[in-house]
Amino acid sequence: MRGRLFKTHLQPKQANQKKKISKRPKLTKEFQTGLNERRRAAYLSYKNAIQSLLSGLEKDIERVAIENRKSIKKVSQDVQMARQVY
């Protein structure tokens, strides 16, 4: 017996059923520009924080490499591995 001979409550949905789209409110031009400015400011702040973190990290890597007589590449690889472990 290959198929079911009786109906179940789990029938396939219609193939052409449309997805319900919720309507989003329209924003005024002034609000959009203000929102975009806030987004840009937040992005630049984050970017600057990451840059300062990386520049400080590079200085620390160089310091550790000099103090322990290791190559910068070796120390940076070890830092990368430690980051993944912890």
ChimeraX commands (.cxc) that place a marker at each C-alpha (Angstrom):
marker #1 position 0.00,0.00,0.00 radius 0.5
marker #1 position 1.70,3.12,-1.20 radius 0.5
marker #1 position -0.50,5.99,-0.11 radius 0.5
marker #1 position -3.03,6.79,2.52 radius 0.5
marker #1 position -6.62,6.14,1.72 radius 0.5
marker #1 position -8.00,8.42,4.38 radius 0.5
marker #1 position -7.71,12.14,5.01 radius 0.5
marker #1 position -5.59,13.42,7.85 radius 0.5
marker #1 position -5.56,16.81,9.45 radius 0.5
marker #1 position -2.06,17.35,8.03 radius 0.5
marker #1 position -2.90,18.22,4.46 radius 0.5
marker #1 position -0.41,20.15,2.33 radius 0.5
marker #1 position -0.88,23.90,2.22 radius 0.5
marker #1 position -1.82,25.65,-0.97 radius 0.5
marker #1 position 1.12,26.24,-3.26 radius 0.5
marker #1 position 0.13,29.78,-4.16 radius 0.5
marker #1 position -0.40,31.02,-0.62 radius 0.5
marker #1 position 1.09,34.51,-0.20 radius 0.5
marker #1 position 3.29,35.51,2.68 radius 0.5
marker #1 position 1.77,38.15,4.92 radius 0.5
marker #1 position 3.81,41.32,4.86 radius 0.5
marker #1 position 3.53,43.68,7.78 radius 0.5
marker #1 position 3.40,47.32,6.81 radius 0.5
marker #1 position 6.26,49.45,8.03 radius 0.5
marker #1 position 5.64,53.06,8.93 radius 0.5
marker #1 position 7.00,55.68,6.55 radius 0.5
marker #1 position 9.67,57.87,8.09 radius 0.5
marker #1 position 10.01,61.55,7.33 radius 0.5
marker #1 position 13.10,62.80,5.52 radius 0.5
marker #1 position 14.31,64.69,8.59 radius 0.5
marker #1 position 13.98,61.59,10.78 radius 0.5
marker #1 position 15.76,59.46,8.17 radius 0.5
marker #1 position 18.69,61.87,7.98 radius 0.5
marker #1 position 18.94,62.00,11.77 radius 0.5
marker #1 position 18.82,58.22,11.98 radius 0.5
marker #1 position 21.52,57.87,9.31 radius 0.5
marker #1 position 23.73,60.40,11.13 radius 0.5
marker #1 position 23.37,58.45,14.39 radius 0.5
marker #1 position 24.21,55.21,12.58 radius 0.5
marker #1 position 27.29,56.75,10.97 radius 0.5
marker #1 position 28.45,58.18,14.30 radius 0.5
marker #1 position 28.00,54.81,16.01 radius 0.5
marker #1 position 29.88,53.05,13.20 radius 0.5
marker #1 position 32.78,55.52,13.33 radius 0.5
marker #1 position 32.94,55.26,17.12 radius 0.5
marker #1 position 33.09,51.46,16.91 radius 0.5
marker #1 position 35.68,51.58,14.14 radius 0.5
marker #1 position 37.90,53.96,16.13 radius 0.5
marker #1 position 37.60,51.79,19.25 radius 0.5
marker #1 position 38.67,48.71,17.28 radius 0.5
marker #1 position 41.60,50.59,15.72 radius 0.5
marker #1 position 42.83,51.81,19.11 radius 0.5
marker #1 position 42.48,48.30,20.53 radius 0.5
marker #1 position 44.46,46.79,17.67 radius 0.5
marker #1 position 47.19,49.44,17.80 radius 0.5
marker #1 position 47.57,48.88,21.54 radius 0.5
marker #1 position 47.64,45.13,20.95 radius 0.5
marker #1 position 50.35,45.48,18.31 radius 0.5
marker #1 position 52.49,47.53,20.71 radius 0.5
marker #1 position 52.03,44.91,23.43 radius 0.5
marker #1 position 52.92,42.10,21.00 radius 0.5
marker #1 position 56.11,43.91,20.02 radius 0.5
marker #1 position 57.01,44.49,23.68 radius 0.5
marker #1 position 56.46,40.81,24.60 radius 0.5
marker #1 position 58.44,39.67,21.55 radius 0.5
marker #1 position 61.41,41.87,22.48 radius 0.5
marker #1 position 61.34,40.90,26.16 radius 0.5
marker #1 position 61.18,37.16,25.43 radius 0.5
marker #1 position 63.39,37.16,22.33 radius 0.5
marker #1 position 60.68,35.75,20.09 radius 0.5
marker #1 position 59.61,36.86,16.64 radius 0.5
marker #1 position 56.61,39.13,16.32 radius 0.5
marker #1 position 54.96,36.54,14.08 radius 0.5
marker #1 position 55.36,33.82,16.75 radius 0.5
marker #1 position 53.92,36.01,19.50 radius 0.5
marker #1 position 50.99,37.15,17.35 radius 0.5
marker #1 position 50.21,33.50,16.47 radius 0.5
marker #1 position 50.28,32.56,20.15 radius 0.5
marker #1 position 47.98,35.46,21.00 radius 0.5
marker #1 position 45.61,34.35,18.25 radius 0.5
marker #1 position 45.60,30.78,19.57 radius 0.5
marker #1 position 45.04,31.96,23.13 radius 0.5
marker #1 position 42.11,34.07,21.95 radius 0.5
marker #1 position 40.47,31.00,20.42 radius 0.5
marker #1 position 41.04,28.85,23.50 radius 0.5
marker #1 position 39.80,31.33,26.10 radius 0.5
marker link #1:1,2 radius 0.2
marker link #1:2,3 radius 0.2
marker link #1:3,4 radius 0.2
marker link #1:4,5 radius 0.2
marker link #1:5,6 radius 0.2
marker link #1:6,7 radius 0.2
marker link #1:7,8 radius 0.2
marker link #1:8,9 radius 0.2
marker link #1:9,10 radius 0.2
marker link #1:10,11 radius 0.2
marker link #1:11,12 radius 0.2
marker link #1:12,13 radius 0.2
marker link #1:13,14 radius 0.2
marker link #1:14,15 radius 0.2
marker link #1:15,16 radius 0.2
marker link #1:16,17 radius 0.2
marker link #1:17,18 radius 0.2
marker link #1:18,19 radius 0.2
marker link #1:19,20 radius 0.2
marker link #1:20,21 radius 0.2
marker link #1:21,22 radius 0.2
marker link #1:22,23 radius 0.2
marker link #1:23,24 radius 0.2
marker link #1:24,25 radius 0.2
marker link #1:25,26 radius 0.2
marker link #1:26,27 radius 0.2
marker link #1:27,28 radius 0.2
marker link #1:28,29 radius 0.2
marker link #1:29,30 radius 0.2
marker link #1:30,31 radius 0.2
marker link #1:31,32 radius 0.2
marker link #1:32,33 radius 0.2
marker link #1:33,34 radius 0.2
marker link #1:34,35 radius 0.2
marker link #1:35,36 radius 0.2
marker link #1:36,37 radius 0.2
marker link #1:37,38 radius 0.2
marker link #1:38,39 radius 0.2
marker link #1:39,40 radius 0.2
marker link #1:40,41 radius 0.2
marker link #1:41,42 radius 0.2
marker link #1:42,43 radius 0.2
marker link #1:43,44 radius 0.2
marker link #1:44,45 radius 0.2
marker link #1:45,46 radius 0.2
marker link #1:46,47 radius 0.2
marker link #1:47,48 radius 0.2
marker link #1:48,49 radius 0.2
marker link #1:49,50 radius 0.2
marker link #1:50,51 radius 0.2
marker link #1:51,52 radius 0.2
marker link #1:52,53 radius 0.2
marker link #1:53,54 radius 0.2
marker link #1:54,55 radius 0.2
marker link #1:55,56 radius 0.2
marker link #1:56,57 radius 0.2
marker link #1:57,58 radius 0.2
marker link #1:58,59 radius 0.2
marker link #1:59,60 radius 0.2
marker link #1:60,61 radius 0.2
marker link #1:61,62 radius 0.2
marker link #1:62,63 radius 0.2
marker link #1:63,64 radius 0.2
marker link #1:64,65 radius 0.2
marker link #1:65,66 radius 0.2
marker link #1:66,67 radius 0.2
marker link #1:67,68 radius 0.2
marker link #1:68,69 radius 0.2
marker link #1:69,70 radius 0.2
marker link #1:70,71 radius 0.2
marker link #1:71,72 radius 0.2
marker link #1:72,73 radius 0.2
marker link #1:73,74 radius 0.2
marker link #1:74,75 radius 0.2
marker link #1:75,76 radius 0.2
marker link #1:76,77 radius 0.2
marker link #1:77,78 radius 0.2
marker link #1:78,79 radius 0.2
marker link #1:79,80 radius 0.2
marker link #1:80,81 radius 0.2
marker link #1:81,82 radius 0.2
marker link #1:82,83 radius 0.2
marker link #1:83,84 radius 0.2
marker link #1:84,85 radius 0.2
marker link #1:85,86 radius 0.2
view
